[in-house]
Amino acid sequence: GNPELPTAVNITWYSINFKTILQWQPKPSGYFYTVEIHGQTSDTKKKCILTSETECDVTDVLRNVNETYTAHILSVPSSGMDNFEEPPFAVSEKFTPYSQTVLGKPEIQNYTQKGSRLSVVFQDPLTPYTFPNGSFQSIRDIFQDDLEYKLYYWKDQSSGKKDATTKSHMFELSVDSTKNYCFYIQGTIPSRRENRNGQESVVRCTSVGRNILDEYGAEVFIIIAVIAIAVITLAIVLAVFLCKRKKAKAAREKEPLNGV
């Protein structure tokens, strides 16, 4: 090879919902990179040929998500590849999309709290892969029964969390009908040893039957009560003071004038 050319370092796989980007360093100067994806049972595929970038979208060559891949990042001189000499290259860690891609955020479509029932409907994250008809596959289409979802929920303005699990697109929970609840959803693959839990959805909160105490908390009412007591006390003290002053004035007016 050409030992004078630098080879890639800090090679990292970034993958969410099977969209996979390979990144590395350093920025090339006077040479290019070419990425080769090697599968255990599949043919070698080239991506990002003669690129001056330090990242490469390799999603489309990882369609067999159960395959284990390695990436060879070739450092190619500006004059091109010599047919008789293999350019220097660096090898990535192994990557298996099925066990290593991160589960993205589920999308909460709607939720209702009626009486003591909280219902939450959500949607699976989509992948970049498509069916023959062109529609995108979801992570459920790939993981199937390996995929579960957890919903974490708690009473509004409380720190105690509870959780529920489902393999469907809906949660049905029994809750306190007089309280509001906040919650979020997270995908999970229980069979995994690593990357088991996915990204958390946005937090949503119900808004039924809120009273002023729920809205502002007991602390505000304590402050209001203290202020009210202080105002009442001040009014009483002022009234007593004015009453005494009035009596004193009346008493002075009744006294006979000096020298009369």
Secondary structure, DSSP 8 states (H G I E B T S, - for coil): --TTS---EEEEEEEETTEEEEEEE---SSEEEEEEEEESSS--EEEEEEE-SSEEE-GGG--STTS-EEEEEEEEETT---TTS---EEE---B-HHHHSB----EEEEEEEETTEEEEEEE--EEEEE-TTS-EEEHHHHHGGG-EEEEEEEETT----EEEEESSSEEEEE--TTS-EEEEEEEE-TT-SSS-EEEE---EE--SS--HHHHH-HHHHHHHHHHHHHHHHHHHHHHHHHHHHHHHHHHHHHS--TT-
